Amino acid sequence: MSGTGNKFTNSKKSAIFTVISVFLCYTAMYAIRKSFLAGQYKDLDLGYGWDAKTILVISQVLGYMISKFIGIKVISEMRQDKRTLWLIGFTTFGLAMLGLFAVLPPRLKVPALFLNGIPLGMVFGIVFSYIEGRKNTELLAAALSATFIFSTGLVKSVGLVLMKDLNVGEYDMPFLTGLLFFPVFILSALILRKTKGPDENDIRERAQRVPMYGSDRRRFLLQNGLGYFGLVMIYILLTVMRDFRDNFIVEFWAEQGLSGVPQLVTLTEIPVAVVVLVVAAAGILVRNNQKAFGWGMVLIAGGAVLTILSGYLFHNGLLSPVLWMILSGIGSYLPYILFHCLIFERLVALLDLKGNVGFLFYLADALGYLGSVVILFLKEVTGFKQSWTHFFVALNMQCAVSILVLVVFARWYFNRQITRKSGGMVPA
């Protein structure tokens, strides 16, 4: 470690440290956000005939959603010199709320998880701000996004092992799991602080990333809002699919008679993470922003087709639960992660947008989690009678069909916008 501002000035060393630190940083945050999902909380009586696990999930996701709405302003305007302080502060508060979740009486556990979700929704935007606007952003973002798949299974497996093998109680388990990962989080956050930012070549290819204030955000929406909200609708559907899988995967395996195999929660996610990581990281090989954006949209459509086909085969008994979980995971996670690695990143560069990816992410994320809360709420108030498996398959297939329609619209819209911007000529 040497050079100006005590940064890692060697580009290869900086890239290696950045890849490792973003992966570990977000994995450790997941231990604070997702570990409670390893429990089923069947003894928790909240009254009104409500399913306790669903109410706990709604409470945390509601806090997380509010955090995304706050982040539309906070993340898009955040100064670089304040990032590490906010990153550590937000995550420490989330861990403290898990401590309260362990000791508070039953009905107060719900607001504890709500407060846990509020700061954690801004962690992704802070971490991503360290890696956006680079020629290798897809590679770095793929490492970050792989945590969505692998780490959520890992932290739930750790939680299940703590309860099964070490006799840790369901309500203590989330805090202890988060505490195990917390030193890793602190170390990785401090390493991120020392990594090298985008250089002149990065800025030339991907546009300079600067704070995006209210007037800049309004200008972007006036000029590109229709196509952007087409992309947002795709992202909302992907968030609903991904969130339902993530929140109730323990219940799915229990319905398949495999609740006694906690490692299955992680093992089925490894091939999904590997496939998604390789495909998403390959985006760095496509230097032309318009071509990369176009291929990203094609891959999103391909994920929807895979989701429909695998759902049909599983529903008709032609796929095992394990293989279906892997294929449906690729079909939903690859498009979801392409938004984080490639779609919004290349769109900023294509449109030469004065701002950063944070605004595009956080408006989409806020509405995505709003959709997830609505689905969970409707499931609870309408008297859910189906099995988790049947509901999950139907939800995936219906969302995938809608995504195919929206991909066609968004691709047409932005092709038209890019052609206009280049004076009627399609860029090479």
CORURCOR-V371243 format. One record per helix or strand of 2 or more residues. SS is the DSSP state (h for helix, s for strand). FROM is the first residue (numbers start at 0). LEN is the number of residues. If there is no record, write none. Layout:
ss=SS from=FROM len=LEN
ss=SS from=FROM len=LEN
This chain:
ss=h from=3 len=3
ss=h from=10 len=23
ss=h from=34 len=4
ss=h from=51 len=26
ss=h from=79 len=24
ss=h from=105 len=15
ss=h from=122 len=7
ss=h from=136 len=29
ss=h from=169 len=25
ss=h from=199 len=7
ss=h from=213 len=42
ss=h from=263 len=22
ss=h from=288 len=27
ss=h from=320 len=30
ss=h from=356 len=25
ss=h from=387 len=34
